[in-house]
Amino acid sequence: MKINRRNFLKGTAAAGVAAATGFPHIWIKNASLAYAAGGEIKVGVLYSLTGTTAIIETSLNHATIMAIEEINAAGGINGMKVVPVVEDPASDPATFAEKARRLVVGEKCVSVFGSYTSASRKAVLPVFEKYHNLYWYPTLYEGRECSTNVIYTGAVPNQQQKDFIPWLIKNFGKKFYLIGSNYIYPKEENNVCKILLKRLGGEVVGEEYVPLGHSEFSAVINKFKETQPNVIFSTVVGDSVVALHRQYKAAGLNPKKMPMASLTTSEDEVAAMGGEFGAGHFTSAPYFMSYDSPENHRFVEAFKKRWGKDKTTNFVSEPAYFQVHLFRQAVAKLGKGDITPPQIRKAAWGQEYKAPEGLVKIDPKNSHTYLWPKIGEWQASGQAKIIEESKEWVEPLPYWAYPGQVCTPTGMVEKKS
Amino acid sequence: MNAIASQISVGLSIASILLLIALGLAIIYGTMGVINLAHGDFVMLGAYSVWFLQKQFGMNLITTLPFVFLIVGGVGWLAERLLIRHLYQRPLDTILATWGIGVILQQAIRLFAGAELRYVKMPQFLINPVHIFGYEDSAYRIFIFALAIALLVATYLLIYRTEFGLRMRAITQNRDVSRCFGINAGRIYALTFAYGAGLAGIAGALVSPLKSVAPDMGTSYVVDAFLVVVLGGVQSLLGTVASSYVIGQADGVLASLSDDTIAKAVVFLGVVVLIRLFPQGLFAMRVRRS
């Protein structure tokens, strides 16, 4: 920084104040000033660029970087530039924790945007809790978590399923076959699904989990044929989604009679399986690339312009994008000396932002986000046709399936019933 | 009756894919004794070759097959000439070397083709199912079954009915004596390795429209292939066929009774127990090796 008259005056004034108010105060002020030192706000960007989940996480990194560039192009936050510190945790939870520590302790980032898998989020939690830092998590996930050091901007089960399951029953019937990959996310989603089905008089004719990365579905498809469900409720993830859809069609099953209803199939998977294999199946998510709103047109256009014409946006990259803008709004409310992770968290509560999916809001009660669930039917073009939209934003309830447990600003609270 | 028929067809379908994947490994591992951990990545390379040929030249999956065989076979040939031939006296080192080749192939694909899942088109006339014996089955799976048999027959003829095969078998039995009879062992080894790699490439090409195409797809295939070859007995084509069938049916039945997660674990356990009882595999061929 160049020393000019103004800076010099500011500096001496600050020194005077510090001298007057005494030692402890200087200590605290210095610590927080370090977060926004030199007119820069450092943030961490922690998405895998290599390893198994690199495919999807690279798009999250892209969405985050794009949002930061937009903020800086518009003059930064109260004149301060946002500086991203990018780390590659290589799809490995232990590396996530190590890189998170570096971002928080070494780089003194004021917040970190990161994670796709729940495993990696769980791995970094101790770091953020120990150093009272703040993690922004964009992925839809299984809920049942309530950290005071995370802002959750992805959907939780109640948001994706509340309208979806009744709609499926109304249009196709009551017999559901639940198929998922074998880990925590599908099991929690299916818990919610089963509760909803019980209330609505639905029936589970099969529940099954396949190993992660599984690609041989002939036995599973045989069971579909035997049990003849009305709906196949799928929480299969990754490349298994592609294999399942292709083998489904090759075996002659018909999405008009027995559609797959998924919480995890996005534009990326449909592109990989080929539009004709995805056509006729359904996904419930707050965001689809084809959603018709001025904000979304702008988002998709900017994303393609920045990262390449053939790139797609999806229901994970959209929150990865808008959460950076929510961060901007929260920080903009704070004085320069107050830019600390706990203050940002408080300032973020209740923030609203016109995201590509609609107006979203961070719930002050549980640091999750009000979102706009939609139901999309996949087309041969590889895009979804949106056939149902929530009339209002849907409140996030991370403990929906666990009565008696509530997420509060101070963590999860068990209510005695 | 229908349930049994459909169960058998599920098992056959799994078995034919296993056979396809394992055939190339059976040749390389069986005749050369090279534990080729890059086998899965040759499969992956085959899948990417089809993707590339379809994208660049708009070729049909079936017409790409000879090219895929040549491309992946060529890569196999290079790997043998440049690296593996120096390690024939050190079998344990080939494990590390071939694993390294696998890593290089995976990263090369990531660099040149990108990390995203890729789309390989299924031949249009095989997308819809067909009716056989009053039972509806996937046309593409039947196509894979037929090709697996065809490749098996071709390989059998190559090994047991050609001069090349005769030399190959001679080297397998005793390398030094064969060389005394004027057989160019180096050349035969290189061609054998290339042939095995080429078969893996074709396997990758054929499974790609039914499964998914990603840089790390080879990992699960190499495990399956070793499972089949080890259970069947090294150096035995018949053993490879039989063990593909046994594992395929067991997998299908167990997956129907419980689910795929359990089936996988039980099949592994079963193979471990069988290997304990028959260390040479189910169909061991008695040969002297130098």
Interface residues (C-beta under 8 A of the other chain):
Chain A: T50 T52 A54 I55 T58 N182 E208 Y209 V210 P211 G213 H214 S215 E216 S218 A219 V220 N222 K223 K225 E226 D239 S240 V242 A243 R246 Q247 K249 A250 A251 G252 D268 E269 A271 A272 M273 G274 E276
Chain B: A3 S6 Q7 V10 S13 I14 I17 R110 A115 E116 L117 R118 Y119 K121 M122 L126 I127 N128 P129 E136 D137 S138 A139 Y140 R141 P209 L210 K211 S212 V213 A214 D216 M217 S220 D251 G252 A255 S256 D259 D260 T261 A263 K264
